[in-house]
Amino acid sequence: MADTHHPSLRQVITQIADQLCDTIDNNFDIHVSVDTQDTEGQKLALLVNFLLENVRRSLTDMQSLNEQLEDKVKERTSLLDLILAGSNDGVWIWDIASDELTLSGRWYSMLELPHDANTQSPEFWYQQIHPADRERFSNAIRGLRKGESEHLNVEYRVKTTRHGYRWMLCRGVCQKDNEQQCSIVAGTQTDISAMRIFDQESGMPNERYLRERVEDALDEQQPLFLIYVTVENIDAILNASEHASNALLYPVIQERLNHVDGIHLVASKLSAITFAVIGFESELTHSGLTIEDVCQQIRDNCANTHNTFKDDTRFEVAVGAVVSSMLKVEQSQQLINYAWSALRRARQLGQTCIFTEAHITQDSRRIRVEQELRRSLMQNALAPDYQAIYAGKTKQLIGFEALARFRHPELGIVSPGEFIPIAEDSGLMRELGYAILDRTIETIQTWQHNALHDHPFYIAVNVSAIQLEDSYFADNVLAKLEGAGVDPQRLKLEVTESTLVESFKSAALQLDKLRQNGVRIALDDFGTGYSSLSYLRSLSIDTLKIDRSFVAKLHENEQKAAIIKTVYELATQLKLSVVAEGVEEIEELNFLNSIGDMAIQGFLLARPMPAEQAIAQVSQHHN
């Protein structure tokens, strides 16, 4: 018979359930008790208490773990903030659903914009990007949203208030929703201008920056001017100072190029010695200055004539300038080409050159001459003229000089004074030198077997500095002579002092090797430079050629006569032959003959002529 004083098992369960109701509010800190002597009921209560204890312990562990995780998140967030601050990057978040941008303060400051809005529309971002780069940016964003790429990585230019456009690198990722659609795009914007538009050695804007500024100005129809400056004596300054370096000189040059009263200028570095200055014509008008005034002030700054600068270094400069409104300019490269042309003229003339319409006509001629010269060299169509050289007293033929000539069916006869500088500037001197040398060797081969087969003649050829810089030049010349069956003694190579100045060491090695193998060597234009006597000591040569500047009217000039007498006596002591160039009057010839036995080259006895006419002239001379 059941004990009516003690609850049944059902009643015990009900007691436990009532007490467990408190756990609904996450209160597990309870202890279940039952009023029963029933063993099964007590076991049930014990089991529930055991479970409650495990739950309390798990909750405590979870709370501790959660606190640790929160601390870790705070730490990581703090580190992320520190990294972003250190990287100097701008942060952006694009909510696709609301089509709103959230931009960090740094993002705004990179563009020199006020941070006056918490959110922006994507159109705001597009408007800051250079028009030429917007399509590339849009395509990159579209590819990320469509899943065509996992990461955003795109470069573009953004407009700033003071610096024109700056280059940015934008990187980002896409967060997807449950339907695997891009819901949020977020990332950073990094200023990479230092890598793209600044020279790493000097810190100055580079040529890319200059080109972009010119393009932008022309697109926006802003008249501008370019001033190109070459600092001619940088190497001399560095060599003269124990502590000077390019890194120290470039800031000084930049300051002097940028410093013109009343005008904001930006100087760019184009090469180790060449710089460009860009400015706008509106500032010229506002300041009342002309482009000539600006160029002169830059020259004065570089020469330090105003004592404006602390450093007393004097830079020797050539200055060429172009003003866009003075010319019909449609493309940036066109204006830049004009600036280079102005600088080239300035270096040749030794004074400032402002490019004008008249120079365009001259440049068109220059370009045409270069094109046709290049074509003639490719077609092996150039043939030199030959000027006979005679013994002054006996009038006996000694040899010839091969003189580069350029005859064209449309351009006519292009003088060496025109096409030689063009060949030098356009990198054609090597080809031109070898072309004249090859034709000369062919002519020697022909004449030694025909018209002059019994005459010990030679033909002299001028050699350029760029040819002598070639370590295989001597080998090439000797191979050509051997291949043509020509005695090396029939070839004479003429070098000028200016040629030797550019590459004396390599020139001396090549010339010595040639002379050891029979080729004759002449020092041309002797006496016109500063180091002629030192070259006599250092070089192994056969002949001195007296420059025509000493020969002209020498019979009327005692100083010229004295110089030629001295040179002749020096050559005699050194056992060198002498050739007097530019002899045009009989009085000059007679005076030279009175000094001694020397060879004569000049219009008096022979003019430069094509090969067939030169031989005919020699025959006529003998007859």
C-alpha positions, 0 to 999 in steps of 0.5 A: 500500500502506497505511502500517502505522506510522500509524493509520487514520481509524477509529482517529483517530476512536476516539482523539478519542472517547476524549478527548471522554469527559472532557466528560461531566463538563462538562470542556471544557477539553481539547485533542484530539491525534491521532497521524497524518500523515493530512490528513483525520484532522488536519483532524478533530482541528482541527475538534473543537478549534475546537468545544471552544473555542467551547463553552468561550467560550460557557460562560464567557459563560453563567457571566458572564451567570448571575452578572449575573442572580444579582446582579440578582435579589439587588438586586431582592429587596433592593429588594422587601424595602425596599419592603415594609418601607417600605409597612408591609404584611403579606405572605401566601402561600397554598399551595392544595395543602397548604392552608397559609398562610405569614404575615410577621411584619408581618402578625402585628404588624398584628393585634397577634398573636404570631408563634409559628408558621411556617404557619397554616391558612386558618381562622386567617385567617378567624377574625381577620376581622369576622363581617360581612366574612367572606363578602365575603372568601371570595367574593373568594378564590373568584373569584380561584381560579376565574379569575373575576378576575385580581387579588384586591382586597378590604377587610375589618375585622380584630380587634385587641387594643387598637383593636377592629377595623381596616380592611385592604385585601388584594391578591393574585394567583394562580399557575397550574400546568401544568393552568392551575389556581390552585396558589398565591395570594400578596399583601399586607395593607395597613392602611387604617384612617387613610382609613376610620375616622380624620378627616384634619384632626384625626387623631381617630376619625371617625363611621364608627369610632363607628358600628362600635364601637357595632354591635360592642358591641351584637352582642356584648351589651356594655353601653356609654355614649355621650357627645356633646359640642358645643364652643360657643366654638371659633369665638370661640377661633380668632378671639381667637388669632392662631396658633390653628387647628383642627389645634392645638385638636383634640388639646387637645379630644381629650385632655380628652374622653379624660381620666377617671380609672379609665375608658378612653374613646375620643373621635371627631370628628363635625363641626367642633364636635361630638364623641362619647365611647364607653365601656363600663358594665363600667368604670363599675362597676369604677371606682365612677363614674356616668355623671353623674360622667363627664359632669361630669369631662368638663365640668370638663376642658373648663373646665380647672377642675382645672388638670390640663392645661397649656393654659389654654384654656376650652371651653364645652360642652354634654353629652348622654349615653345608657347602653344598659342604661337603655333597650331598644336593639336597633340602633346607629342607635337608640342614636346617635339617643338620644345626639343627642337628649340633646345637643340637649336639653343645648344647649337647657337649658344643662346636661348631659342624660342620656337616659331612657325619659321622653325617648323619649316626648317624642321620639315626640311630636317626631317625630310633630309633625315628620312632620305639620308636613312633611305640612301644608306639602306640602299647603299646609294651614297657615293663620296666625292674625291679631292686630289692632293698634290705635292706643292713643288712638283705638282705630282699626285699624292692621293685623294680625300674622300668627302661625304656628299649627299645628292638627291633627285628632289632635295638636290645637293645637300651640303655636309654642313646640313646632313652631317649634324642631322646624321649625328643627332639621329644616330646615323653617323656609324652607318654613314662612316662605314658607307663612305669607307666601303665606297672608298675601298671599292674605289681604291680597288678599282683605281689600283687595277686601272687608272692608277695601277702604276701610281702609289696613291692613297685615299684619306677618309674621315673617321667619327668618334662613334666609329672609334668607340667600336672595339671591333673597328680596326678589325672590321677595316682590316677585314674589308681591305683584305676582302677587297685585295687592297694594300692597307697603305693605300688607305689613310684615316683622318681623325680630328681633335674633337673626335679624340676628345670624345673617346681618346683611350678607345681611339688610340687603341684602334688607331694604333692597331690599324697603323701597325697593320699598314693603314696610315693615320692623319691628325686633321685640323691640326692647331685648332684645338687645345690639345694638339701637341699632347696628341702628337706625343700620345698617338702614333700618326703619319701626317699633320693636316694644317687647317684651312683657317691658318692657310687663308691669306697666310702670305698677308698675315705674319702670325699665320705664317709663323704658325705654319713654319713652326708646325712644319719644323715640328713635323720634320723633327717628328718625321711626319708628312704635312698637308696644307688644306684650303689652298685657293690662291697662287700666293698661298701656294708659293708661300707654302712652297717657300717654307718646305716640301708639303702636300697641297689640298685645295680648290687651286689645284683640284675640286672635290668631284665624283670618282670618274670626274676626279680621275679625269681631272687628274689626267688633265692635270698631268697633261 
